[in-house]
C-alpha cells in the first residue's frame, strides 16, 4: 500500500469514499505546488482503482493486481512519459488507444499524466475527445504544479483537487520530526507551503545557505554591507533566483506604492530573463546591476525603470 503523508490523508479519504460509492470522476487534476506530494497521491489513487480486494484504508497491497502494480508491470496502468520538456501528441494518442482497449485484469484502467501542464496545444486537443466521452472503467489522473497553465477546455472537463499541507506551524512540526532540525522561519513560506521541497532543502543544508542569502540582502539594503562584498558572496549561490524573488516580493516590494512595486518586480524579471543567457564573470556584473537598480528605486521615488 502506498504510504501517504499526513496532509494527504484527508483528501485521499474523500477520493476513496467517492471510489467506493462509484462517484469518482473519470478525469481529475491533482494540483498544488511542487513538493506537496501530488505524485504520491496519484499512485495511491491508482492503487485503489486497480486493487481487486480493496480495504477500508485503500488498496490491499497483496492481490495479483496490486503485486503487478508494485512490480511496475500492470498492463492496465499507463504512466505517460516524455523524452522532451513537453508532452506531445504522440503520447496522448498512446493514451487514447490505451483508454479504449480492454482491461487485461478485467477491472479498471488508469492513466496518470505527470506534469500535465506541459502538454502541447496539439496534445491537449487530442485529449479532449477522450475526456468528453470517457470509456467505461477508465480513469485519467492529471498531475499539475501549474494549474492555470492547463488549457481552459481541459480544466473544464476535469474535476480539480487542490492539495494543501495545512498551516505553517503544522508543516514546521513535521519537518522537525523528519530532520531533528528546527526549520528557519521563512522556509515554509519560501516553499509555498510544500513540505517535501522544504524537507529537501533542509536535508542538504540548502536552507542554511538560503538563510545566509537573506542576511546578506538585509545587510546590503540597510547599508551595512558594500555592493562588491554582497555580490561576491551571492553570485553563484544555490537557489539565488528563487530567494531573490522571495526577498523582493516579501520584503522590498510590499511597503512600496504600486508604481514602484511594478518597477522593482520588472527589474527582477528582466534579470531572470537575462540570467539564462549570462555565464561566468558577466553574471556578477548582471547581479551588480540588479542590486544597484533596486537600491536606487527604494531610495529615489522618482527613479525610472527600463522597459
Beta strands, then each sheet from edge to edge (+ up, - down):
strand 1: 27-31
strand 2: 77-80
strand 3: 109-113
strand 4: 138-144
strand 5: 159-162
sheet 1: 2+ 3+ 4+ 1+ 5+
end
